[in-house]
Amino acid sequence: MQQFTEHEVDGVAVVAAVGAVDMLTAPQLQDAITAAAQRKPAGLVVDMTQVDFLGSAGMQVLMTSRKQLDAGIKFAVVADGPATSRPLKITGITDYVEVYPTLDIALRNLTG
């Protein structure tokens, strides 16, 4: 099974992650986000609902991606639960990156 997949919903690129996002897998997440951003979508969502561990390397990828995206591309993360949304809140990343509990809510906010 592939750990990072990408699809598009109404002009928004969705990069979905599964399993652990740590030092070993964070570069692959970065590659998937970069590839999606190169297609100039209206928005880009990183869906972490299937992530069971989010390490500092994964969080760094989110911050770096947020900074590198063109101003016209809206960026959001879907994270809900102790493995993902909690570390994002504790580290203060939620002050800089929009975090939503479900993909539907994220898509509504990016396309609405």
N, CA, C and O atoms as a GROMACS GRO file, in nm:
protein
  448
    1MET      N    1   0.084  -0.120   0.000
    1MET     CA    2   0.000   0.000   0.000
    1MET      C    3   0.088   0.126   0.000
    1MET      O    4   0.187   0.135   0.072
    2GLN      N    5   0.049   0.219  -0.082
    2GLN     CA    6   0.125   0.343  -0.090
    2GLN      C    7   0.094   0.433   0.030
    2GLN      O    8  -0.022   0.446   0.070
    3GLN      N    9   0.197   0.494   0.086
    3GLN     CA   10   0.177   0.573   0.206
    3GLN      C   11   0.122   0.712   0.178
    3GLN      O   12   0.047   0.767   0.259
    4PHE      N   13   0.158   0.770   0.062
    4PHE     CA   14   0.110   0.903   0.027
    4PHE      C   15   0.044   0.897  -0.109
    4PHE      O   16   0.106   0.857  -0.208
    5THR      N   17  -0.082   0.935  -0.113
    5THR     CA   18  -0.155   0.935  -0.239
    5THR      C   19  -0.209   1.075  -0.263
    5THR      O   20  -0.221   1.156  -0.171
    6GLU      N   21  -0.241   1.101  -0.388
    6GLU     CA   22  -0.292   1.234  -0.422
    6GLU      C   23  -0.411   1.222  -0.515
    6GLU      O   24  -0.412   1.140  -0.606
    7HIS      N   25  -0.510   1.304  -0.491
    7HIS     CA   26  -0.623   1.315  -0.583
    7HIS      C   27  -0.673   1.459  -0.579
    7HIS      O   28  -0.627   1.540  -0.498
    8GLU      N   29  -0.767   1.490  -0.667
    8GLU     CA   30  -0.816   1.627  -0.674
    8GLU      C   31  -0.967   1.630  -0.653
    8GLU      O   32  -1.039   1.543  -0.702
    9VAL      N   33  -1.014   1.730  -0.579
    9VAL     CA   34  -1.156   1.749  -0.555
    9VAL      C   35  -1.188   1.895  -0.583
    9VAL      O   36  -1.143   1.984  -0.510
   10ASP      N   37  -1.265   1.921  -0.687
   10ASP     CA   38  -1.307   2.059  -0.722
   10ASP      C   39  -1.189   2.156  -0.729
   10ASP      O   40  -1.197   2.266  -0.674
   11GLY      N   41  -1.082   2.116  -0.795
   11GLY     CA   42  -0.967   2.205  -0.811
   11GLY      C   43  -0.873   2.212  -0.692
   11GLY      O   44  -0.774   2.285  -0.695
   12VAL      N   45  -0.903   2.135  -0.588
   12VAL     CA   46  -0.817   2.131  -0.468
   12VAL      C   47  -0.740   1.999  -0.468
   12VAL      O   48  -0.800   1.892  -0.477
   13ALA      N   49  -0.609   2.008  -0.458
   13ALA     CA   50  -0.526   1.888  -0.449
   13ALA      C   51  -0.531   1.834  -0.307
   13ALA      O   52  -0.515   1.910  -0.210
   14VAL      N   53  -0.552   1.705  -0.294
   14VAL     CA   54  -0.556   1.640  -0.162
   14VAL      C   55  -0.444   1.536  -0.157
   14VAL      O   56  -0.445   1.439  -0.232
   15VAL      N   57  -0.350   1.558  -0.066
   15VAL     CA   58  -0.243   1.461  -0.042
   15VAL      C   59  -0.279   1.387   0.087
   15VAL      O   60  -0.281   1.446   0.195
   16ALA      N   61  -0.306   1.258   0.073
   16ALA     CA   62  -0.347   1.178   0.189
   16ALA      C   63  -0.229   1.095   0.238
   16ALA      O   64  -0.158   1.032   0.160
   17ALA      N   65  -0.210   1.097   0.370
   17ALA     CA   66  -0.101   1.022   0.432
   17ALA      C   67  -0.158   0.909   0.518
   17ALA      O   68  -0.265   0.923   0.578
   18VAL      N   69  -0.086   0.798   0.522
   18VAL     CA   70  -0.128   0.682   0.601
   18VAL      C   71  -0.010   0.635   0.686
   18VAL      O   72   0.103   0.630   0.638
   19GLY      N   73  -0.037   0.601   0.812
   19GLY     CA   74   0.066   0.545   0.898
   19GLY      C   75   0.146   0.651   0.970
   19GLY      O   76   0.090   0.750   1.017
   20ALA      N   77   0.278   0.629   0.979
   20ALA     CA   78   0.365   0.720   1.052
   20ALA      C   79   0.428   0.822   0.957
   20ALA      O   80   0.474   0.787   0.849
   21VAL      N   81   0.428   0.948   1.001
   21VAL     CA   82   0.499   1.052   0.928
   21VAL      C   83   0.613   1.096   1.020
   21VAL      O   84   0.595   1.172   1.114
   22ASP      N   85   0.732   1.043   0.988
   22ASP     CA   86   0.848   1.065   1.074
   22ASP      C   87   0.971   1.099   0.990
   22ASP      O   88   0.958   1.135   0.873
   23MET      N   89   1.089   1.088   1.048
   23MET     CA   90   1.213   1.122   0.977
   23MET      C   91   1.229   1.042   0.848
   23MET      O   92   1.282   1.094   0.750
   24LEU      N   93   1.185   0.918   0.848
   24LEU     CA   94   1.202   0.833   0.731
   24LEU      C   95   1.104   0.865   0.620
   24LEU      O   96   1.138   0.857   0.501
   25THR      N   97   0.982   0.902   0.657
   25THR     CA   98   0.878   0.919   0.555
   25THR      C   99   0.849   1.066   0.521
   25THR      O  100   0.785   1.094   0.420
   26ALA      N  101   0.894   1.159   0.604
   26ALA     CA  102   0.867   1.301   0.579
   26ALA      C  103   0.916   1.348   0.442
   26ALA      O  104   0.845   1.425   0.377
   27PRO      N  105   1.034   1.305   0.394
   27PRO     CA  106   1.076   1.349   0.261
   27PRO      C  107   0.978   1.306   0.150
   27PRO      O  108   0.960   1.378   0.053
   28GLN      N  109   0.918   1.189   0.165
   28GLN     CA  110   0.820   1.143   0.067
   28GLN      C  111   0.694   1.231   0.070
   28GLN      O  112   0.635   1.260  -0.033
   29LEU      N  113   0.655   1.272   0.192
   29LEU     CA  114   0.541   1.362   0.205
   29LEU      C  115   0.574   1.496   0.137
   29LEU      O  116   0.491   1.551   0.065
   30GLN      N  117   0.695   1.546   0.161
   30GLN     CA  118   0.738   1.671   0.098
   30GLN      C  119   0.732   1.659  -0.055
   30GLN      O  120   0.685   1.751  -0.123
   31ASP      N  121   0.779   1.548  -0.108
   31ASP     CA  122   0.777   1.525  -0.253
   31ASP      C  123   0.634   1.525  -0.306
   31ASP      O  124   0.606   1.582  -0.411
   32ALA      N  125   0.543   1.460  -0.234
   32ALA     CA  126   0.403   1.452  -0.278
   32ALA      C  127   0.338   1.591  -0.276
   32ALA      O  128   0.263   1.625  -0.368
   33ILE      N  129   0.367   1.670  -0.173
   33ILE     CA  130   0.311   1.806  -0.164
   33ILE      C  131   0.369   1.894  -0.274
   33ILE      O  132   0.296   1.970  -0.337
   34THR      N  133   0.500   1.884  -0.298
   34THR     CA  134   0.565   1.964  -0.402
   34THR      C  135   0.508   1.930  -0.539
   34THR      O  136   0.480   2.020  -0.619
   35ALA      N  137   0.490   1.802  -0.566
   35ALA     CA  138   0.434   1.759  -0.695
   35ALA      C  139   0.293   1.812  -0.713
   35ALA      O  140   0.256   1.857  -0.822
   36ALA      N  141   0.214   1.807  -0.607
   36ALA     CA  142   0.076   1.857  -0.615
   36ALA      C  143   0.075   2.008  -0.636
   36ALA      O  144  -0.006   2.059  -0.714
   37ALA      N  145   0.163   2.081  -0.569
   37ALA     CA  146   0.168   2.227  -0.579
   37ALA      C  147   0.211   2.273  -0.718
   37ALA      O  148   0.170   2.380  -0.763
   38GLN      N  149   0.294   2.194  -0.785
   38GLN     CA  150   0.342   2.232  -0.918
   38GLN      C  151   0.230   2.238  -1.020
   38GLN      O  152   0.244   2.302  -1.124
   39ARG      N  153   0.119   2.172  -0.992
   39ARG     CA  154   0.004   2.175  -1.083
   39ARG      C  155  -0.083   2.299  -1.060
   39ARG      O  156  -0.187   2.316  -1.124
   40LYS      N  157  -0.040   2.386  -0.969
   40LYS     CA  158  -0.110   2.512  -0.939
   40LYS      C  159  -0.259   2.494  -0.907
   40LYS      O  160  -0.344   2.553  -0.973
   41PRO      N  161  -0.289   2.411  -0.806
   41PRO     CA  162  -0.430   2.395  -0.767
   41PRO      C  163  -0.480   2.521  -0.696
   41PRO      O  164  -0.401   2.605  -0.653
   42ALA      N  165  -0.611   2.532  -0.683
   42ALA     CA  166  -0.669   2.644  -0.609
   42ALA      C  167  -0.636   2.632  -0.461
   42ALA      O  168  -0.623   2.732  -0.390
   43GLY      N  169  -0.622   2.508  -0.415
   43GLY     CA  170  -0.589   2.482  -0.276
   43GLY      C  171  -0.518   2.349  -0.263
   43GLY      O  172  -0.519   2.267  -0.355
   44LEU      N  173  -0.456   2.328  -0.148
   44LEU     CA  174  -0.386   2.203  -0.123
   44LEU      C  175  -0.415   2.160   0.020
   44LEU      O  176  -0.392   2.235   0.115
   45VAL      N  177  -0.466   2.038   0.034
   45VAL     CA  178  -0.500   1.984   0.165
   45VAL      C  179  -0.414   1.861   0.192
   45VAL      O  180  -0.404   1.772   0.108
   46VAL      N  181  -0.352   1.856   0.309
   46VAL     CA  182  -0.282   1.736   0.353
   46VAL      C  183  -0.375   1.664   0.450
   46VAL      O  184  -0.401   1.713   0.560
   47ASP      N  185  -0.425   1.549   0.407
   47ASP     CA  186  -0.521   1.473   0.487
   47ASP      C  187  -0.446   1.372   0.574
   47ASP      O  188  -0.387   1.277   0.524
   48MET      N  189  -0.450   1.397   0.706
   48MET     CA  190  -0.379   1.310   0.800
   48MET      C  191  -0.473   1.229   0.888
   48MET      O  192  -0.436   1.188   0.998
   49THR      N  193  -0.595   1.205   0.840
   49THR     CA  194  -0.690   1.130   0.923
   49THR      C  195  -0.646   0.985   0.943
   49THR      O  196  -0.687   0.922   1.041
   50GLN      N  197  -0.562   0.930   0.853
   50GLN     CA  198  -0.515   0.792   0.867
   50GLN      C  199  -0.373   0.784   0.924
   50GLN      O  200  -0.310   0.678   0.922
   51VAL      N  201  -0.322   0.896   0.977
   51VAL     CA  202  -0.187   0.899   1.034
   51VAL      C  203  -0.194   0.860   1.181
   51VAL      O  204  -0.273   0.916   1.257
   52ASP      N  205  -0.109   0.764   1.221
   52ASP     CA  206  -0.110   0.722   1.362
   52ASP      C  207   0.010   0.775   1.440
   52ASP      O  208   0.016   0.760   1.562
   53PHE      N  209   0.106   0.837   1.369
   53PHE     CA  210   0.216   0.903   1.438
   53PHE      C  211   0.265   1.020   1.353
   53PHE      O  212   0.294   1.003   1.235
   54LEU      N  213   0.273   1.138   1.414
   54LEU     CA  214   0.323   1.256   1.345
   54LEU      C  215   0.443   1.309   1.422
   54LEU      O  216   0.429   1.366   1.530
   55GLY      N  217   0.561   1.288   1.365
   55GLY     CA  218   0.684   1.332   1.429
   55GLY      C  219   0.721   1.474   1.391
   55GLY      O  220   0.655   1.537   1.308
   56SER      N  221   0.827   1.524   1.454
   56SER     CA  222   0.869   1.662   1.428
   56SER      C  223   0.909   1.683   1.282
   56SER      O  224   0.889   1.792   1.229
   57ALA      N  225   0.964   1.581   1.217
   57ALA     CA  226   1.002   1.594   1.076
   57ALA      C  227   0.878   1.616   0.989
   57ALA      O  228   0.880   1.693   0.894
   58GLY      N  229   0.770   1.547   1.023
   58GLY     CA  230   0.644   1.564   0.950
   58GLY      C  231   0.586   1.703   0.971
   58GLY      O  232   0.534   1.764   0.877
   59MET      N  233   0.594   1.752   1.093
   59MET     CA  234   0.544   1.887   1.122
   59MET      C  235   0.628   1.992   1.050
   59MET      O  236   0.575   2.093   1.003
   60GLN      N  237   0.758   1.967   1.042
   60GLN     CA  238   0.846   2.060   0.969
   60GLN      C  239   0.807   2.067   0.822
   60GLN      O  240   0.810   2.174   0.762
   61VAL      N  241   0.770   1.953   0.763
   61VAL     CA  242   0.726   1.950   0.624
   61VAL      C  243   0.602   2.039   0.606
   61VAL      O  244   0.591   2.112   0.507
   62LEU      N  245   0.509   2.032   0.700
   62LEU     CA  246   0.388   2.113   0.691
   62LEU      C  247   0.422   2.262   0.695
   62LEU      O  248   0.369   2.340   0.616
   63MET      N  249   0.510   2.300   0.787
   63MET     CA  250   0.548   2.442   0.797
   63MET      C  251   0.624   2.488   0.672
   63MET      O  252   0.597   2.596   0.620
   64THR      N  253   0.716   2.407   0.624
   64THR     CA  254   0.794   2.442   0.505
   64THR      C  255   0.702   2.454   0.384
   64THR      O  256   0.715   2.548   0.305
   65SER      N  257   0.609   2.361   0.371
   65SER     CA  258   0.516   2.364   0.258
   65SER      C  259   0.431   2.490   0.262
   65SER      O  260   0.408   2.554   0.159
   66ARG      N  261   0.384   2.525   0.381
   66ARG     CA  262   0.301   2.645   0.397
   66ARG      C  263   0.378   2.768   0.349
   66ARG      O  264   0.321   2.854   0.281
   67LYS      N  265   0.506   2.777   0.382
   67LYS     CA  266   0.587   2.893   0.344
   67LYS      C  267   0.619   2.894   0.196
   67LYS      O  268   0.627   3.001   0.135
   68GLN      N  269   0.638   2.777   0.136
   68GLN     CA  270   0.682   2.769  -0.004
   68GLN      C  271   0.570   2.781  -0.106
   68GLN      O  272   0.595   2.811  -0.223
   69LEU      N  273   0.446   2.759  -0.064
   69LEU     CA  274   0.335   2.764  -0.159
   69LEU      C  275   0.313   2.905  -0.210
   69LEU      O  276   0.332   3.003  -0.138
   70ASP      N  277   0.273   2.914  -0.336
   70ASP     CA  278   0.238   3.044  -0.393
   70ASP      C  279   0.127   3.109  -0.310
   70ASP      O  280   0.045   3.040  -0.250
   71ALA      N  281   0.127   3.239  -0.307
   71ALA     CA  282   0.029   3.312  -0.226
   71ALA      C  283  -0.115   3.276  -0.266
   71ALA      O  284  -0.205   3.280  -0.182
   72GLY      N  285  -0.136   3.242  -0.392
   72GLY     CA  286  -0.272   3.212  -0.439
   72GLY      C  287  -0.322   3.074  -0.404
   72GLY      O  288  -0.440   3.045  -0.423
   73ILE      N  289  -0.236   2.988  -0.352
   73ILE     CA  290  -0.278   2.852  -0.318
   73ILE      C  291  -0.311   2.845  -0.169
   73ILE      O  292  -0.225   2.866  -0.084
   74LYS      N  293  -0.436   2.815  -0.139
   74LYS     CA  294  -0.476   2.799   0.000
   74LYS      C  295  -0.426   2.664   0.051
   74LYS      O  296  -0.426   2.566  -0.023
   75PHE      N  297  -0.382   2.660   0.177
   75PHE     CA  298  -0.324   2.539   0.235
   75PHE      C  299  -0.395   2.502   0.363
   75PHE      O  300  -0.424   2.588   0.446
   76ALA      N  301  -0.424   2.374   0.379
   76ALA     CA  302  -0.489   2.329   0.501
   76ALA      C  303  -0.446   2.186   0.533
   76ALA      O  304  -0.398   2.113   0.446
   77VAL      N  305  -0.463   2.149   0.659
   77VAL     CA  306  -0.432   2.014   0.705
   77VAL      C  307  -0.557   1.958   0.771
   77VAL      O  308  -0.626   2.028   0.844
   78VAL      N  309  -0.584   1.831   0.744
   78VAL     CA  310  -0.693   1.761   0.812
   78VAL      C  311  -0.629   1.673   0.918
   78VAL      O  312  -0.555   1.579   0.886
   79ALA      N  313  -0.657   1.704   1.043
   79ALA     CA  314  -0.600   1.628   1.155
   79ALA      C  315  -0.700   1.629   1.269
   79ALA      O  316  -0.751   1.733   1.309
   80ASP      N  317  -0.728   1.510   1.320
   80ASP     CA  318  -0.822   1.500   1.430
   80ASP      C  319  -0.776   1.387   1.521
   80ASP      O  320  -0.757   1.275   1.476
   81GLY      N  321  -0.758   1.416   1.647
   81GLY     CA  322  -0.718   1.311   1.740
   81GLY      C  323  -0.581   1.335   1.799
   81GLY      O  324  -0.508   1.425   1.757
   82PRO      N  325  -0.547   1.253   1.898
   82PRO     CA  326  -0.423   1.274   1.974
   82PRO      C  327  -0.296   1.255   1.892
   82PRO      O  328  -0.194   1.316   1.924
   83ALA      N  329  -0.298   1.172   1.788
   83ALA     CA  330  -0.176   1.144   1.712
   83ALA      C  331  -0.137   1.260   1.620
   83ALA      O  332  -0.020   1.276   1.585
   84THR      N  333  -0.236   1.341   1.579
   84THR     CA  334  -0.206   1.446   1.481
   84THR      C  335  -0.243   1.586   1.528
   84THR      O  336  -0.156   1.673   1.534
   85SER      N  337  -0.368   1.609   1.561
   85SER     CA  338  -0.407   1.746   1.595
   85SER      C  339  -0.344   1.793   1.726
   85SER      O  340  -0.312   1.911   1.741
   86ARG      N  341  -0.325   1.702   1.820
   86ARG     CA  342  -0.265   1.742   1.949
   86ARG      C  343  -0.123   1.794   1.934
   86ARG      O  344  -0.092   1.902   1.984
   87PRO      N  345  -0.032   1.720   1.864
   87PRO     CA  346   0.103   1.776   1.847
   87PRO      C  347   0.104   1.906   1.768
   87PRO      O  348   0.186   1.994   1.793
   88LEU      N  349   0.013   1.920   1.672
   88LEU     CA  350   0.006   2.045   1.595
   88LEU      C  351  -0.034   2.162   1.684
   88LEU      O  352   0.017   2.273   1.668
   89LYS      N  353  -0.125   2.136   1.778
   89LYS     CA  354  -0.167   2.243   1.870
   89LYS      C  355  -0.057   2.276   1.970
   89LYS      O  356  -0.028   2.392   1.995
   90ILE      N  357   0.005   2.172   2.027
   90ILE     CA  358   0.108   2.191   2.129
   90ILE      C  359   0.226   2.271   2.074
   90ILE      O  360   0.281   2.357   2.144
   91THR      N  361   0.264   2.244   1.951
   91THR     CA  362   0.381   2.311   1.891
   91THR      C  363   0.347   2.449   1.834
   91THR      O  364   0.436   2.522   1.793
   92GLY      N  365   0.218   2.483   1.833
   92GLY     CA  366   0.179   2.615   1.783
   92GLY      C  367   0.162   2.622   1.631
   92GLY      O  368   0.140   2.730   1.576
   93ILE      N  369   0.172   2.508   1.564
   93ILE     CA  370   0.159   2.508   1.418
   93ILE      C  371   0.018   2.551   1.376
   93ILE      O  372   0.000   2.608   1.269
   94THR      N  373  -0.080   2.523   1.461
   94THR     CA  374  -0.218   2.561   1.427
   94THR      C  375  -0.235   2.713   1.420
   94THR      O  376  -0.335   2.761   1.368
   95ASP      N  377  -0.138   2.789   1.472
   95ASP     CA  378  -0.143   2.935   1.460
   95ASP      C  379  -0.108   2.980   1.318
   95ASP      O  380  -0.143   3.090   1.277
   96TYR      N  381  -0.038   2.894   1.244
   96TYR     CA  382   0.010   2.930   1.110
   96TYR      C  383  -0.056   2.850   0.998
   96TYR      O  384  -0.061   2.895   0.884
   97VAL      N  385  -0.105   2.732   1.031
   97VAL     CA  386  -0.164   2.643   0.931
   97VAL      C  387  -0.309   2.616   0.970
   97VAL      O  388  -0.338   2.585   1.086
   98GLU      N  389  -0.400   2.629   0.874
   98GLU     CA  390  -0.541   2.596   0.900
   98GLU      C  391  -0.554   2.446   0.920
   98GLU      O  392  -0.512   2.368   0.835
   99VAL      N  393  -0.612   2.405   1.032
   99VAL     CA  394  -0.631   2.263   1.061
   99VAL      C  395  -0.780   2.238   1.080
   99VAL      O  396  -0.847   2.307   1.156
  100TYR      N  397  -0.831   2.137   1.009
  100TYR     CA  398  -0.973   2.103   1.015
  100TYR      C  399  -0.990   1.958   1.060
  100TYR      O  400  -0.901   1.876   1.037
  101PRO      N  401  -1.103   1.926   1.125
  101PRO     CA  402  -1.123   1.790   1.176
  101PRO      C  403  -1.158   1.688   1.068
  101PRO      O  404  -1.133   1.568   1.085
  102THR      N  405  -1.217   1.734   0.955
  102THR     CA  406  -1.253   1.640   0.848
  102THR      C  407  -1.217   1.699   0.712
  102THR      O  408  -1.203   1.821   0.697
  103LEU      N  409  -1.202   1.611   0.614
  103LEU     CA  410  -1.171   1.655   0.478
  103LEU      C  411  -1.286   1.737   0.421
  103LEU      O  412  -1.264   1.837   0.352
  104ASP      N  413  -1.410   1.696   0.448
  104ASP     CA  414  -1.526   1.770   0.398
  104ASP      C  415  -1.523   1.916   0.444
  104ASP      O  416  -1.547   2.006   0.364
  105ILE      N  417  -1.496   1.937   0.570
  105ILE     CA  418  -1.492   2.074   0.624
  105ILE      C  419  -1.378   2.152   0.562
  105ILE      O  420  -1.394   2.270   0.529
  106ALA      N  421  -1.262   2.089   0.547
  106ALA     CA  422  -1.147   2.156   0.484
  106ALA      C  423  -1.180   2.197   0.342
  106ALA      O  424  -1.152   2.310   0.302
  107LEU      N  425  -1.238   2.106   0.266
  107LEU     CA  426  -1.273   2.136   0.125
  107LEU      C  427  -1.376   2.247   0.117
  107LEU      O  428  -1.367   2.334   0.030
  108ARG      N  429  -1.473   2.245   0.207
  108ARG     CA  430  -1.577   2.350   0.208
  108ARG      C  431  -1.512   2.486   0.234
  108ARG      O  432  -1.550   2.585   0.171
  109ASN      N  433  -1.416   2.491   0.325
  109ASN     CA  434  -1.351   2.618   0.358
  109ASN      C  435  -1.256   2.666   0.248
  109ASN      O  436  -1.237   2.786   0.232
  110LEU      N  437  -1.196   2.575   0.174
  110LEU     CA  438  -1.103   2.614   0.070
  110LEU      C  439  -1.172   2.649  -0.061
  110LEU      O  440  -1.121   2.730  -0.139
  111THR      N  441  -1.288   2.589  -0.086
  111THR     CA  442  -1.356   2.614  -0.213
  111THR      C  443  -1.472   2.711  -0.198
  111THR      O  444  -1.521   2.766  -0.296
  112GLY      N  445  -1.518   2.732  -0.074
  112GLY     CA  446  -1.637   2.813  -0.050
  112GLY      C  447  -1.618   2.959  -0.062
  112GLY      O  448  -1.714   3.035  -0.044
   0.00000   0.00000   0.00000
